[in-house]
């Protein structure tokens, strides 16, 4: 059931869900029906259904536009058929397009092409091509974007975008080359660049850097994914540097029973890819003090022969008394180990190395041996 749920999340709809929600929430999606005819004939790659109205008249150019609330201002309702260099609206402003600055106290709309800066207390909507900047107190929406979107709540680019999206909560885009930064998270079907989310990120195809405070989800990763939990169907190039690495294709998973100079008996579990995996360890030591030992680390598995592998690891281990009341010491261990594969499932490991303890931080030699079972 879990695998089915994760597989379902990999569909295109999950990556565009945020963008669709944003477009429904923003006033832009409710009024984008007045978009120009030059947009009506171009359907984005992932279509957000909006009733787009075509204009009979060709757009007229005029230097400036001022009104209180649409249509109470210069040109009245015909402002929707004009392209301006400057537009100021006390509350709501609607124009055909811009080559300059549009400012509204509440909401700005320019359903045609927009070149310049669009600002609004609530949000901005450019249903055509945005080349410039959108700054909205709540939301921003555009079909195509070349530039910068900044919103207190959410940004959405229904088609492709090149530039930067920054929001207090979420960003959504179909195809973006650039940067997405969301306080809650970001979603994109295809992204080349950087995706940063306070909690989570979603991408179907990720090329670049993906950083989340909690969870990253991508179908195909070409780059680096950093978070507490990272899930990828395939890592074609790059690594997932997370505490929990879940990879469906080309995964490396192994249990190991081992013994070392500090831990008489320990059980480790490795998950990720051979290029970079996470290793979890729990064990006990009885040579000097009765201690529980647990920790986490990262490692790599590189073939060096028919059955031999080089397996360097670095781990951090907590030494705990049996009552678990305090941390007695912290151990940091570097293990340039070697593995001999008996068969596809079983492997013997020998890992000389060095370690240090927090009570003295003296570097000491160490050794561990183990039997691993792949699953």
Order of alpha helices (4+ residues) and beta strands (2+ residues): alpha-alpha-alpha-alpha-beta-beta-beta-beta-beta-beta-beta-beta-beta-beta-beta-beta-beta-beta-beta-beta-beta-beta-beta-beta-beta-beta
